[in-house]
């Protein structure tokens, strides 16, 4: 009996085998579509709005006090912008941060085909949101 050590490394998969490329997926699970990243959605909204206003990157970056290369990276989904940067870019375009995120949500719903959940503050009862439980 020889005491040779194998030259093969032990591989520990990060995803279950059904989700790895080139492996079979169980028949009872539909393929999962990759959801878009928030940074891509937000960047698309910023770019569309800027172009709709026929404004240049320089114009908007100056108004928002953001460097032009950074704003370009945000628009292309290459950078995860902070909420302060997103708010400044939104204001420079005449939008609120809420407007920006609502438009990004609309795009997400359209792209994924999912319907948004009702708001937690939405009420359908005749009690105007007041409910007492014993």
C-alpha positions as CSV (number, residue, x, y, z in Angstrom):
1,X,0.0,0.0,0.0
2,X,1.5,3.3,-1.0
3,X,1.2,6.5,1.0
4,X,0.7,9.0,-1.8
5,X,-1.0,12.3,-1.3
6,X,-3.5,13.4,-3.9
7,X,-2.6,16.6,-5.9
8,X,-6.3,17.5,-6.1
9,X,-7.7,20.2,-3.9
10,X,-10.9,19.7,-2.1
11,X,-13.6,22.0,-3.7
12,X,-16.4,23.3,-1.5
13,X,-19.2,24.8,-3.7
14,X,-20.6,28.1,-2.7
15,X,-23.9,27.4,-4.4
16,X,-25.9,24.2,-4.3
17,X,-25.1,22.0,-7.4
18,X,-28.5,22.8,-8.9
19,X,-27.6,26.5,-9.1
20,X,-24.1,26.1,-10.5
21,X,-23.7,26.7,-14.2
22,X,-23.7,23.5,-16.3
23,X,-25.6,21.5,-13.6
24,X,-29.2,20.2,-13.8
25,X,-31.9,22.1,-12.0
26,X,-34.6,20.2,-10.2
27,X,-37.8,20.0,-12.3
28,X,-40.0,21.4,-9.6
29,X,-38.0,24.7,-9.3
30,X,-38.4,27.2,-12.1
31,X,-35.2,29.0,-13.2
32,X,-34.6,32.1,-11.1
33,X,-34.2,35.3,-13.0
34,X,-31.3,37.4,-11.8
35,X,-32.8,40.6,-10.3
36,X,-31.2,43.8,-11.4
37,X,-29.0,45.6,-8.9
38,X,-30.3,48.8,-7.2
39,X,-27.3,50.7,-8.4
40,X,-28.2,49.9,-12.0
41,X,-31.8,50.8,-11.6
42,X,-31.0,54.1,-9.8
43,X,-28.3,55.0,-12.4
44,X,-30.7,54.4,-15.3
45,X,-33.3,56.7,-13.7
46,X,-30.7,59.4,-13.2
47,X,-29.4,59.1,-16.7
48,X,-32.9,59.0,-18.3
49,X,-34.0,62.1,-16.3
50,X,-30.8,64.0,-17.2
51,X,-31.2,63.2,-20.9
52,X,-34.9,64.0,-20.8
53,X,-34.0,67.5,-19.5
54,X,-31.3,67.7,-22.2
55,X,-28.6,68.4,-19.6
56,X,-25.0,67.4,-19.7
57,X,-23.2,65.4,-17.1
58,X,-21.1,68.5,-16.3
59,X,-24.2,70.7,-15.7
60,X,-25.8,68.2,-13.3
61,X,-22.6,67.3,-11.5
62,X,-21.9,71.0,-11.0
63,X,-25.4,71.6,-9.7
64,X,-25.2,68.6,-7.4
65,X,-21.6,69.3,-6.3
66,X,-20.5,65.8,-7.4
67,X,-17.5,65.2,-9.6
68,X,-18.4,64.5,-13.2
69,X,-16.5,61.2,-13.4
70,X,-18.2,60.0,-10.2
71,X,-21.7,60.9,-11.5
72,X,-21.0,59.1,-14.7
73,X,-20.0,56.0,-12.8
74,X,-23.2,56.2,-10.7
75,X,-25.3,56.6,-13.9
76,X,-23.6,53.5,-15.4
77,X,-24.2,51.4,-12.2
78,X,-20.5,51.1,-11.5
79,X,-20.6,52.8,-8.1
80,X,-22.8,52.4,-5.1
81,X,-23.7,56.0,-4.3
82,X,-24.5,57.1,-0.7
83,X,-27.9,58.4,0.1
84,X,-26.4,61.9,0.3
85,X,-25.0,61.7,-3.2
86,X,-28.3,60.3,-4.6
87,X,-30.2,63.1,-2.9
88,X,-27.9,65.7,-4.3
89,X,-28.1,64.3,-7.8
90,X,-31.9,64.0,-7.5
91,X,-32.2,67.6,-6.3
92,X,-30.0,68.8,-9.2
93,X,-32.5,67.2,-11.5
94,X,-35.5,68.7,-9.7
95,X,-36.5,65.3,-8.1
96,X,-36.8,64.3,-4.5
97,X,-35.0,61.2,-3.3
98,X,-38.4,59.6,-2.9
99,X,-39.1,60.3,-6.6
100,X,-35.9,58.7,-7.6
101,X,-36.5,55.6,-5.6
102,X,-40.1,55.3,-6.7
103,X,-39.0,55.4,-10.3
104,X,-36.4,52.8,-9.6
105,X,-39.1,50.6,-8.0
106,X,-41.3,51.0,-11.0
107,X,-38.5,49.8,-13.2
108,X,-37.8,46.9,-10.9
109,X,-41.5,45.9,-11.0
110,X,-41.5,46.2,-14.8
111,X,-38.3,44.1,-15.2
112,X,-39.1,41.4,-12.7
113,X,-42.8,41.1,-13.5
114,X,-43.6,41.2,-9.8
115,X,-46.4,43.3,-8.3
116,X,-45.4,45.6,-5.4
117,X,-46.7,44.8,-1.9
118,X,-49.2,47.1,-0.4
119,X,-47.8,49.8,1.8
120,X,-47.8,49.1,5.5
121,X,-49.5,52.4,6.1
122,X,-52.3,51.7,3.5
123,X,-55.6,51.0,5.2
124,X,-58.7,49.4,3.7
125,X,-60.8,49.2,6.8
126,X,-63.4,51.7,8.0
127,X,-61.3,52.3,11.1
128,X,-58.7,54.6,9.5
129,X,-55.8,52.4,10.5
130,X,-56.8,52.2,14.2
131,X,-57.2,48.7,15.5
132,X,-57.3,47.5,19.0
133,X,-56.8,43.9,20.0
134,X,-57.5,42.3,23.3
